Structure formats: C-alpha cells, structure tokens
Amino acid sequence: MAEELGFDGLFWNTMSAVADRDFVVETMQSGARLMQHMSKWAEDMIIYSTGEFRFVILAHAYSTGSSLMPQKKNPTVWNCWERRVGGFRPNGRLHVHPKGAT
C-alpha cells in the first residue's frame, strides 16, 4: 500500500511520519554555537586592540574616549557586539520550543 501511494516505506511511529521537529533543535543549536563563536571573536578583538597587543587599531569613529584618560580609546563596537551576541542563550529553552512547532 505504501508503494501504491508513492511512499518509500512504512513508518512504525506515526509521530515520526507527520511531526518531525528535530530541525528546530538543530537550528537553535547551530545559532547558539555561532553566537558563542562570535562572542569569543569580539572578546579577542577587544584584547587585540589594547595597548599591550596593538594587533588591531580602531578608528575614532568606532571607539570612544575615556572620561578619565582622554588618550585611551575604548573599543565600543566590540563591547556592544560581545554583549549583543553573548545574550543569545536558547539552551535553557531548547527542548521546549519543538513542542509548539507542529
């Protein structure tokens, strides 16, 4: 009967046949991993732009000066980037989301 309907075979579990929701968990895990790497990259850029390393030199348009030390440049772009992507943490709710994705 499955072949007559054009299916490859039978599904022994009806939930597997009609409600595959693994893509939601996989997408959220991939997003969390990407955000974790981006946060680490921003953290590295902050460190590399300090006076000890000087691997990265930020333009004045992308940094702010300190009120106590005007000659110091704070890497505002990287701080905002790290804070924004570091707040993406779906891991606590990761297995709750697929229940509503039917």
SVG drawing of the C-alpha trace seen along z (x, -y; Angstrom):
<svg xmlns="http://www.w3.org/2000/svg" viewBox="-2 -64 54 66">
<polyline fill="none" stroke="black" stroke-width="0.4" points="0.0,0.0 2.9,-2.4 4.3,-1.8 0.9,-2.4 0.7,-5.8 4.3,-6.8 6.0,-6.4 9.3,-4.7 8.1,-2.5 6.1,-2.3 6.6,-4.4 6.2,-2.4 5.9,-5.6 3.2,-8.0 4.8,-10.9 8.0,-10.4 5.8,-10.4 3.9,-13.6 5.7,-15.7 9.5,-15.8 10.6,-18.7 14.3,-18.0 15.1,-20.8 14.1,-23.3 16.5,-22.0 19.3,-21.7 18.7,-25.3 18.8,-26.6 21.9,-24.7 23.7,-26.0 22.6,-29.5 23.8,-29.2 27.2,-27.8 27.5,-30.6 26.8,-33.3 29.3,-31.7 32.0,-31.9 31.1,-35.5 31.2,-36.5 34.6,-34.9 35.8,-36.6 34.6,-40.0 36.4,-39.3 39.6,-38.5 39.3,-41.8 38.9,-43.7 42.1,-42.2 44.0,-42.7 43.1,-46.4 44.6,-47.0 48.0,-48.8 49.7,-45.5 49.0,-43.9 48.1,-46.6 47.2,-44.0 44.0,-45.9 43.8,-49.6 40.3,-51.0 39.3,-54.2 38.0,-57.1 34.5,-56.6 34.3,-53.1 35.7,-53.8 35.0,-56.2 37.4,-58.1 37.6,-57.6 36.5,-60.4 39.5,-59.9 42.0,-59.2 41.2,-61.1 44.1,-59.4 42.6,-56.0 40.3,-54.5 37.6,-52.1 36.5,-49.5 32.8,-50.4 31.9,-48.4 33.4,-45.2 31.9,-45.7 28.5,-46.2 29.0,-43.2 30.1,-40.9 27.2,-42.0 24.6,-41.6 25.6,-38.1 26.5,-36.9 22.9,-37.4 21.6,-34.8 21.3,-31.7 18.5,-29.4 20.0,-26.3 17.7,-26.6 14.6,-26.6 16.0,-24.4 13.8,-21.4 10.6,-23.3 10.4,-25.1 9.8,-22.0 6.6,-21.2 4.9,-24.3 6.2,-23.7 3.7,-21.2"/>
</svg>
